[in-house]
Amino acid sequence: MANRLFQGIIHQMRESIDRVIGIIDDTSHVVACSDLSKLDSSREYLALDLGDNRTFVRDGCTYKPFGSGQHCDYAVFVEGTDEMAARYAGILAVAVSGIKQYYDEKYDRGNFIKNVMLDNILPGDVYIKARELHFNTDVSRVVFLVRIASSTGVSAFDVIQNLFPDRQKDFVFSISENDIVIVKEIKPGIESKDLEKLARSIVDTLVGEYRTGVSVGIGTAVIGVKDLARSFKEAQISLEVGKVFDNEKNIIRFDNLGIARLIYQLPTTLCDMFLSEVFVKGSIESLDKETLFTIQKFFENNLNVSETSRKLFVHRNTLVYRLEKIKKLTGLDLREFDHAIVFKVALMVKKYLTSNPVKY
């Protein structure tokens, strides 16, 4: 498509420049020319001269390289070796380079995916752009959001990009200094544990390079392009919910958040109302750290008094006394399943309100 763009530019300029003009690529093949008979011909002797952007003369033509980065991808050429040919070549290089940059930004697949996920493209334009880019919309993809705890001298982006070298199927880009997004093409029906294994390999590699905290949020798998924005938001929510309710985990799947996801989506006013209805005013604050730790262990051991007392290294009667004390303070008997559920949810709501998380 880029070659057709170049040919269109050369075709428009041939009337203004009364000489043969054209463009060669970094393999020294003519990709556009006002003399159509020269298209696809090779000028192999020029390959070593595209290393910088200096104008040079060779075999009756003036060449001006252009491109992105340190290496020049293309060069324009103008018939003649006089000063006017050099001026034509310079003007032509500036014009073509600017149009190519605009073209790359507009049609680059990576930018397209990034714009889709950040909602920078109208929904009605998504599939039109996808067709223009020959982007496969019938495969399954999932979004990983990698968050680096702190910046270091190592480029996390480069490390992750090396883990996903297939640029036609997988896309890697940064959205902030510490956040990197991976859009991974996956097989239909892939199991969640396989996605977690992939995330674990990312974490292990980055921890080995960075020696710092790394966490990965995993959205749900989607088919198509438009729903990638949803998978991305799910990955964001996974990291935020994990930070609030389970900060010991560094790999969090959206489809495994459970009740924490529901609480995260509740308005804070509704959460305050729930706590005031469940507890007598100030009662939840009256629970000390030891009591809260006892409650946590009691829940971890499925409300089993004997097992919990064994894990806490306390007598069974001591644990029963603590549970009675909790019942007296809160009005909830944790040995009853319904009361235990209410108390568990209330603790999570309290934790949510205290954390003041960022909403997406």
PEWOWO-V453958 format. One record per run of one state. SS is the DSSP state (2 for helix, 1 for strand, 0 for the rest). FROM is the first residue (numbers start at 0). TO is the last residue. If there is no record, write none. Layout:
ss: (SS,SS)
from: (FROM,FROM)
to: (TO,TO)
This chain:
ss: (0,2,0,1,0,1,0,2,0,1,0,2,0,1,0,1,0,1,0,2,0,2,0,2,0,1,0,2,0,1,0,1,0,2,0,1,0,1,0,2,0,1,2,0,2,0,2,0,2,0,2,0,2,0,2,0)
from: (0,1,13,20,25,28,33,35,38,41,42,43,50,55,58,60,66,73,79,82,107,108,117,122,132,139,148,155,163,170,174,178,186,191,210,213,218,221,223,227,245,250,253,256,258,264,267,278,288,300,304,312,315,330,336,355)
to: (0,12,19,24,27,32,34,37,40,41,42,49,54,57,59,65,72,78,81,106,107,116,121,131,138,147,154,162,169,173,177,185,190,209,212,217,220,222,226,244,249,252,255,257,263,266,277,287,299,303,311,314,329,335,354,359)
